[in-house]
Amino acid sequence: MPGGEHELNEKQTRAKYTLEFKQEAVRQVKAGRAASAVATTLGMPKASLTNWVRADAKGQLEVRSEGKATTLTVTPEQAEIARLKAQVARLTMERDIAKKAAAYFAQDVLQGTPGFSG
């Protein structure tokens, strides 16, 4: 429909993701993380990620350029960057969980302290 939110105009372009990026995102989903959480962490649409997971299950995960399948050469540096980004995202999530747990247990300890009014 013309003027719809999802239409691309002259200034907008589709995001292009490397094969390594796609593989890392799919690996995180296969490791048990929710697709929505992975997509949010990586700053991408959940629909794209679920499409990649389905394609990977069929052995058809690849990068497309102008409608044609292409093979990309990923440098060791690009692979390392993707791995480190995923690691940072995982560690950030773990830190946030630990922070919430510490706050919960601190609140529990404070409630047993005389004079606490919370």
C-alpha positions, -999 to 999 in steps of 0.1 A, spaced: 0 0 0 15 34 -9 28 55 19 29 25 43 54 24 71 73 -5 57 79 9 22 114 19 14 118 54 -1 149 69 -18 167 76 14 160 42 31 178 11 22 176 -25 33 201 -35 59 227 -58 46 242 -84 69 273 -105 64 271 -143 64 292 -143 96 267 -120 113 238 -142 103 255 -173 114 264 -158 148 228 -146 153 214 -181 144 240 -197 167 227 -177 196 191 -188 189 202 -224 187 220 -220 220 187 -213 236 183 -175 236 150 -162 225 149 -149 190 134 -116 201 161 -111 227 189 -119 202 173 -95 176 170 -67 202 206 -72 213 218 -71 177 195 -42 167 177 -60 139 142 -71 131 130 -104 147 114 -115 114 148 -114 96 163 -135 124 136 -161 124 139 -163 86 176 -170 90 170 -197 115 145 -215 92 169 -211 63 198 -225 84 176 -255 94 172 -262 56 209 -256 50 201 -226 29 215 -197 49 234 -174 25 239 -138 16 218 -124 -13 230 -96 -35 204 -82 -58 184 -114 -57 213 -136 -64 230 -159 -39 266 -149 -33 294 -162 -13 312 -137 10 347 -141 22 348 -132 59 382 -120 71 395 -134 104 391 -98 118 354 -97 109 348 -131 125 366 -120 157 346 -87 158 313 -107 154 324 -132 181 334 -103 205 301 -85 199 281 -116 207 303 -121 238 297 -85 250 259 -89 245 260 -122 265 281 -107 293 259 -76 295 229 -98 299 246 -119 326 257 -87 344 222 -73 344 208 -105 358 234 -105 386 226 -69 393 189 -76 397 197 -107 419 220 -86 441 193 -59 445 167 -86 454 189 -102 480 200 -69 495 163 -59 498 157 -92 516 186 -86 540 175 -50 547 140 -60 556 154 -81 584 174 -51 597 159 -33 627 148 2 618 143 -6 581 111 9 567 108 0 530 
